[in-house]
């Protein structure tokens, strides 16, 4: 499983952090860090986090990172 967060779309609601804290982490008010290839045991939590994202900024799939153009750990704005 791979994930990509569209950090241009993300508004820092942090629902992902609450639902999958081992994958997503909020630093300060605007910096989201995440594991782009989370462990398999976190898959269900990641899917729930993606579904709960109010702005649908989380892309989940086997090839989510292919050509997405966003980088993990960038500022959320």
N, CA, C and O atoms as CSV, one atom per row, in Angstrom:
chain,resi,resn,atom,element,x,y,z
A,1,UNK,N,N,0.843,-1.184,0.000
A,1,UNK,CA,C,0.000,0.000,0.000
A,1,UNK,C,C,0.882,1.238,0.000
A,1,UNK,O,O,1.891,1.305,0.701
A,2,UNK,N,N,0.484,2.204,-0.791
A,2,UNK,CA,C,1.161,3.493,-0.813
A,2,UNK,C,C,0.122,4.582,-0.614
A,2,UNK,O,O,-1.042,4.420,-0.982
A,3,UNK,N,N,0.549,5.686,-0.032
A,3,UNK,CA,C,-0.349,6.824,0.123
A,3,UNK,C,C,0.361,8.098,-0.296
A,3,UNK,O,O,1.584,8.214,-0.210
A,4,UNK,N,N,-0.436,9.043,-0.749
A,4,UNK,CA,C,0.045,10.380,-1.069
A,4,UNK,C,C,-0.981,11.350,-0.521
A,4,UNK,O,O,-2.185,11.158,-0.692
A,5,UNK,N,N,-0.502,12.387,0.137
A,5,UNK,CA,C,-1.387,13.436,0.604
A,5,UNK,C,C,-1.162,14.651,-0.285
A,5,UNK,O,O,-0.032,15.109,-0.448
A,6,UNK,N,N,-2.239,15.168,-0.855
A,6,UNK,CA,C,-2.164,16.397,-1.641
A,6,UNK,C,C,-2.065,17.543,-0.647
A,6,UNK,O,O,-3.073,18.013,-0.119
A,7,UNK,N,N,-0.851,17.981,-0.402
A,7,UNK,CA,C,-0.609,18.989,0.622
A,7,UNK,C,C,-1.113,20.368,0.217
A,7,UNK,O,O,-1.219,21.258,1.061
A,8,UNK,N,N,-1.420,20.553,-1.043
A,8,UNK,CA,C,-2.048,21.799,-1.476
A,8,UNK,C,C,-3.532,21.815,-1.124
A,8,UNK,O,O,-4.117,22.876,-0.906
A,9,UNK,N,N,-4.123,20.648,-1.072
A,9,UNK,CA,C,-5.539,20.517,-0.742
A,9,UNK,C,C,-5.757,20.400,0.765
A,9,UNK,O,O,-6.755,20.897,1.288
A,10,UNK,N,N,-4.828,19.746,1.465
A,10,UNK,CA,C,-4.953,19.511,2.909
A,10,UNK,C,C,-5.092,20.834,3.656
A,10,UNK,O,O,-4.345,21.780,3.408
A,11,UNK,N,N,-6.055,20.888,4.571
A,11,UNK,CA,C,-6.277,22.093,5.364
A,11,UNK,C,C,-5.971,21.882,6.841
A,11,UNK,O,O,-6.297,22.731,7.670
A,12,UNK,N,N,-5.347,20.757,7.173
A,12,UNK,CA,C,-4.892,20.522,8.537
A,12,UNK,C,C,-5.979,20.172,9.535
A,12,UNK,O,O,-5.822,20.447,10.724
A,13,UNK,N,N,-7.077,19.573,9.092
A,13,UNK,CA,C,-8.127,19.161,10.026
A,13,UNK,C,C,-7.652,18.039,10.941
A,13,UNK,O,O,-8.199,17.858,12.029
A,14,UNK,N,N,-6.650,17.290,10.518
A,14,UNK,CA,C,-5.975,16.259,11.311
A,14,UNK,C,C,-6.835,15.040,11.637
A,14,UNK,O,O,-6.534,14.321,12.590
A,15,UNK,N,N,-7.880,14.793,10.883
A,15,UNK,CA,C,-8.663,13.586,11.091
A,15,UNK,C,C,-7.798,12.351,10.860
A,15,UNK,O,O,-7.954,11.340,11.544
A,16,UNK,N,N,-6.889,12.438,9.894
A,16,UNK,CA,C,-5.987,11.324,9.609
A,16,UNK,C,C,-5.087,11.017,10.803
A,16,UNK,O,O,-4.788,9.856,11.081
A,17,UNK,N,N,-4.661,12.054,11.499
A,17,UNK,CA,C,-3.786,11.874,12.661
A,17,UNK,C,C,-4.521,11.133,13.776
A,17,UNK,O,O,-3.940,10.279,14.446
A,18,UNK,N,N,-5.781,11.455,13.970
A,18,UNK,CA,C,-6.568,10.785,15.002
A,18,UNK,C,C,-6.839,9.331,14.658
A,18,UNK,O,O,-6.832,8.468,15.536
A,19,UNK,N,N,-7.078,9.057,13.379
A,19,UNK,CA,C,-7.455,7.705,12.959
A,19,UNK,C,C,-6.266,6.785,12.675
A,19,UNK,O,O,-6.388,5.567,12.802
A,20,UNK,N,N,-5.132,7.345,12.295
A,20,UNK,CA,C,-3.941,6.529,11.993
A,20,UNK,C,C,-2.686,7.240,12.515
A,20,UNK,O,O,-1.850,7.678,11.725
A,21,UNK,N,N,-2.554,7.353,13.828
A,21,UNK,CA,C,-1.438,8.108,14.405
A,21,UNK,C,C,-0.054,7.510,14.155
A,21,UNK,O,O,0.949,8.206,14.309
A,22,UNK,N,N,0.016,6.245,13.776
A,22,UNK,CA,C,1.317,5.646,13.467
A,22,UNK,C,C,1.744,5.952,12.039
A,22,UNK,O,O,2.873,5.647,11.653
A,23,UNK,N,N,0.858,6.550,11.251
A,23,UNK,CA,C,1.141,6.859,9.845
A,23,UNK,C,C,1.207,8.366,9.611
A,23,UNK,O,O,2.067,8.844,8.872
A,24,UNK,N,N,0.301,9.114,10.238
A,24,UNK,CA,C,0.214,10.564,10.052
A,24,UNK,C,C,0.591,11.274,11.342
A,24,UNK,O,O,0.264,10.813,12.435
A,25,UNK,N,N,1.280,12.398,11.205
A,25,UNK,CA,C,1.698,13.161,12.375
A,25,UNK,C,C,1.660,14.641,12.033
A,25,UNK,O,O,2.190,15.065,11.006
A,26,UNK,N,N,1.031,15.425,12.901
A,26,UNK,CA,C,0.930,16.860,12.694
A,26,UNK,C,C,1.968,17.554,13.564
A,26,UNK,O,O,2.026,17.337,14.774
A,27,UNK,N,N,2.782,18.389,12.936
A,27,UNK,CA,C,3.785,19.175,13.656
A,27,UNK,C,C,3.362,20.626,13.599
A,27,UNK,O,O,3.233,21.204,12.519
A,28,UNK,N,N,3.147,21.214,14.765
A,28,UNK,CA,C,2.652,22.578,14.796
A,28,UNK,C,C,1.235,22.608,14.241
A,28,UNK,O,O,0.481,21.646,14.387
A,29,UNK,N,N,0.883,23.711,13.610
A,29,UNK,CA,C,-0.463,23.841,13.066
A,29,UNK,C,C,-0.522,23.580,11.571
A,29,UNK,O,O,-1.611,23.417,11.020
A,30,UNK,N,N,0.638,23.537,10.894
A,30,UNK,CA,C,0.592,23.459,9.446
A,30,UNK,C,C,1.494,22.422,8.795
A,30,UNK,O,O,1.532,22.353,7.566
A,31,UNK,N,N,2.202,21.633,9.536
A,31,UNK,CA,C,3.121,20.670,8.921
A,31,UNK,C,C,2.645,19.238,9.169
A,31,UNK,O,O,2.634,18.763,10.305
A,32,UNK,N,N,2.255,18.563,8.093
A,32,UNK,CA,C,1.822,17.174,8.185
A,32,UNK,C,C,2.939,16.279,7.671
A,32,UNK,O,O,3.434,16.461,6.558
A,33,UNK,N,N,3.326,15.322,8.482
A,33,UNK,CA,C,4.280,14.298,8.062
A,33,UNK,C,C,3.525,12.982,7.989
A,33,UNK,O,O,2.609,12.732,8.773
A,34,UNK,N,N,3.921,12.140,7.036
A,34,UNK,CA,C,3.252,10.848,6.908
A,34,UNK,C,C,4.195,9.837,6.287
A,34,UNK,O,O,5.172,10.194,5.629
A,35,UNK,N,N,3.885,8.564,6.508
A,35,UNK,CA,C,4.665,7.465,5.937
A,35,UNK,C,C,4.047,7.112,4.588
A,35,UNK,O,O,2.926,6.604,4.556
A,36,UNK,N,N,4.732,7.362,3.474
A,36,UNK,CA,C,4.143,7.096,2.158
A,36,UNK,C,C,3.929,5.612,1.863
A,36,UNK,O,O,3.139,5.264,0.985
A,37,UNK,N,N,4.620,4.742,2.583
A,37,UNK,CA,C,4.431,3.295,2.429
A,37,UNK,C,C,4.248,2.696,3.824
A,37,UNK,O,O,5.174,2.095,4.369
A,38,UNK,N,N,3.056,2.858,4.402
A,38,UNK,CA,C,2.835,2.374,5.768
A,38,UNK,C,C,2.831,0.854,5.848
A,38,UNK,O,O,2.589,0.178,4.847
A,39,UNK,N,N,3.097,0.314,7.031
A,39,UNK,CA,C,3.075,-1.136,7.214
A,39,UNK,C,C,1.679,-1.704,6.940
A,39,UNK,O,O,0.672,-1.023,7.134
A,40,UNK,N,N,1.635,-2.937,6.496
A,40,UNK,CA,C,0.379,-3.589,6.126
A,40,UNK,C,C,-0.638,-3.597,7.263
A,40,UNK,O,O,-1.841,-3.512,7.013
A,41,UNK,N,N,-0.178,-3.698,8.493
A,41,UNK,CA,C,-1.120,-3.748,9.612
A,41,UNK,C,C,-1.837,-2.409,9.837
A,41,UNK,O,O,-2.795,-2.346,10.607
A,42,UNK,N,N,-1.382,-1.344,9.173
A,42,UNK,CA,C,-2.024,-0.043,9.278
A,42,UNK,C,C,-3.001,0.231,8.131
A,42,UNK,O,O,-3.611,1.299,8.090
A,43,UNK,N,N,-3.160,-0.703,7.211
A,43,UNK,CA,C,-3.962,-0.489,6.002
A,43,UNK,C,C,-5.394,-0.057,6.301
A,43,UNK,O,O,-5.887,0.895,5.696
A,44,UNK,N,N,-6.060,-0.733,7.211
A,44,UNK,CA,C,-7.450,-0.386,7.509
A,44,UNK,C,C,-7.552,1.000,8.138
A,44,UNK,O,O,-8.466,1.762,7.823
A,45,UNK,N,N,-6.633,1.322,9.009
A,45,UNK,CA,C,-6.628,2.656,9.626
A,45,UNK,C,C,-6.398,3.742,8.572
A,45,UNK,O,O,-7.029,4.799,8.616
A,46,UNK,N,N,-5.498,3.478,7.630
A,46,UNK,CA,C,-5.211,4.442,6.571
A,46,UNK,C,C,-6.444,4.630,5.689
A,46,UNK,O,O,-6.769,5.759,5.319
A,47,UNK,N,N,-7.123,3.556,5.354
A,47,UNK,CA,C,-8.343,3.673,4.537
A,47,UNK,C,C,-9.410,4.491,5.255
A,47,UNK,O,O,-10.088,5.312,4.638
A,48,UNK,N,N,-9.554,4.269,6.544
A,48,UNK,CA,C,-10.519,5.049,7.331
A,48,UNK,C,C,-10.114,6.517,7.381
A,48,UNK,O,O,-10.961,7.405,7.282
A,49,UNK,N,N,-8.828,6.768,7.533
A,49,UNK,CA,C,-8.337,8.145,7.562
A,49,UNK,C,C,-8.600,8.845,6.235
A,49,UNK,O,O,-9.023,10.001,6.215
A,50,UNK,N,N,-8.352,8.154,5.133
A,50,UNK,CA,C,-8.597,8.729,3.811
A,50,UNK,C,C,-10.082,9.035,3.627
A,50,UNK,O,O,-10.438,10.088,3.097
A,51,UNK,N,N,-10.940,8.128,4.058
A,51,UNK,CA,C,-12.381,8.331,3.926
A,51,UNK,C,C,-12.872,9.487,4.799
A,51,UNK,O,O,-13.823,10.179,4.435
A,52,UNK,N,N,-12.228,9.695,5.944
A,52,UNK,CA,C,-12.649,10.737,6.875
A,52,UNK,C,C,-12.114,12.122,6.529
A,52,UNK,O,O,-12.573,13.114,7.094
A,53,UNK,N,N,-11.166,12.208,5.626
A,53,UNK,CA,C,-10.574,13.499,5.278
A,53,UNK,C,C,-11.651,14.419,4.686
A,53,UNK,O,O,-12.236,14.092,3.654
A,54,UNK,N,N,-11.918,15.561,5.326
A,54,UNK,CA,C,-12.981,16.455,4.853
A,54,UNK,C,C,-12.748,17.018,3.450
A,54,UNK,O,O,-13.705,17.376,2.763
A,55,UNK,N,N,-11.496,17.097,3.024
A,55,UNK,CA,C,-11.192,17.659,1.701
A,55,UNK,C,C,-10.668,16.605,0.731
A,55,UNK,O,O,-10.205,16.930,-0.362
A,56,UNK,N,N,-10.745,15.330,1.144
A,56,UNK,CA,C,-10.313,14.202,0.302
A,56,UNK,C,C,-8.907,14.404,-0.254
A,56,UNK,O,O,-8.677,14.268,-1.456
A,57,UNK,N,N,-7.968,14.732,0.639
A,57,UNK,CA,C,-6.584,15.009,0.249
A,57,UNK,C,C,-5.695,13.768,0.248
A,57,UNK,O,O,-4.539,13.848,-0.166
A,58,UNK,N,N,-6.208,12.620,0.704
A,58,UNK,CA,C,-5.387,11.418,0.837
A,58,UNK,C,C,-5.723,10.430,-0.273
A,58,UNK,O,O,-6.870,10.004,-0.411
A,59,UNK,N,N,-4.722,10.075,-1.056
A,59,UNK,CA,C,-4.870,9.083,-2.118
A,59,UNK,C,C,-4.229,7.789,-1.635
A,59,UNK,O,O,-3.071,7.784,-1.217
A,60,UNK,N,N,-4.980,6.692,-1.691
A,60,UNK,CA,C,-4.517,5.394,-1.211
A,60,UNK,C,C,-4.553,4.394,-2.354
A,60,UNK,O,O,-5.531,4.334,-3.099
A,61,UNK,N,N,-3.494,3.611,-2.497
A,61,UNK,CA,C,-3.476,2.574,-3.515
A,61,UNK,C,C,-2.096,1.998,-3.679
A,61,UNK,O,O,-1.143,2.435,-3.034
A,62,UNK,N,N,-1.995,1.019,-4.542
A,62,UNK,CA,C,-0.706,0.360,-4.775
A,62,UNK,C,C,0.290,1.287,-5.464
A,62,UNK,O,O,1.496,1.178,-5.246
A,63,UNK,N,N,-0.215,2.200,-6.295
A,63,UNK,CA,C,0.667,3.091,-7.042
A,63,UNK,C,C,0.288,4.549,-6.807
A,63,UNK,O,O,0.358,5.361,-7.730
A,64,UNK,N,N,-0.110,4.886,-5.596
A,64,UNK,CA,C,-0.565,6.239,-5.286
A,64,UNK,C,C,0.511,7.279,-5.532
A,64,UNK,O,O,0.199,8.415,-5.889
A,65,UNK,N,N,1.772,6.914,-5.348
A,65,UNK,CA,C,2.847,7.880,-5.484
A,65,UNK,C,C,3.299,8.124,-6.908
A,65,UNK,O,O,4.083,9.045,-7.137
A,66,UNK,N,N,2.850,7.357,-7.862
A,66,UNK,CA,C,3.321,7.480,-9.244
A,66,UNK,C,C,2.857,8.779,-9.869
A,66,UNK,O,O,1.678,8.942,-10.183
A,67,UNK,N,N,3.793,9.709,-10.050
A,67,UNK,CA,C,3.506,10.961,-10.729
A,67,UNK,C,C,2.626,11.916,-9.956
A,67,UNK,O,O,2.068,12.837,-10.552
A,68,UNK,N,N,2.479,11.738,-8.667
A,68,UNK,CA,C,1.583,12.592,-7.901
A,68,UNK,C,C,2.151,13.986,-7.692
A,68,UNK,O,O,1.396,14.955,-7.619
A,69,UNK,N,N,3.477,14.101,-7.596
A,69,UNK,CA,C,4.099,15.411,-7.493
A,69,UNK,C,C,4.027,16.066,-6.138
A,69,UNK,O,O,4.345,17.250,-6.032
A,70,UNK,N,N,3.622,15.359,-5.082
A,70,UNK,CA,C,3.639,15.929,-3.750
A,70,UNK,C,C,4.692,15.198,-2.935
A,70,UNK,O,O,5.034,14.049,-3.217
A,71,UNK,N,N,5.194,15.875,-1.933
A,71,UNK,CA,C,6.259,15.276,-1.134
A,71,UNK,C,C,5.805,15.126,0.306
A,71,UNK,O,O,5.155,16.014,0.858
A,72,UNK,N,N,6.143,14.019,0.899
A,72,UNK,CA,C,5.830,13.796,2.317
A,72,UNK,C,C,6.618,14.783,3.156
A,72,UNK,O,O,7.786,15.060,2.884
A,73,UNK,N,N,5.965,15.304,4.172
A,73,UNK,CA,C,6.641,16.178,5.095
A,73,UNK,C,C,6.616,17.631,4.713
A,73,UNK,O,O,7.177,18.450,5.441
A,74,UNK,N,N,5.999,18.001,3.616
A,74,UNK,CA,C,5.923,19.400,3.221
A,74,UNK,C,C,4.886,20.112,4.078
A,74,UNK,O,O,4.089,19.466,4.759
A,75,UNK,N,N,4.894,21.428,4.045
A,75,UNK,CA,C,3.943,22.212,4.803
A,75,UNK,C,C,2.535,22.019,4.271
A,75,UNK,O,O,2.327,21.889,3.065
A,76,UNK,N,N,1.577,22.003,5.178
A,76,UNK,CA,C,0.164,21.927,4.832
A,76,UNK,C,C,-0.317,23.362,4.696
A,76,UNK,O,O,-0.187,24.142,5.639
A,77,UNK,N,N,-0.851,23.719,3.580
A,77,UNK,CA,C,-1.367,25.084,3.355
A,77,UNK,C,C,-2.611,25.021,2.515
A,77,UNK,O,O,-3.203,26.056,2.210
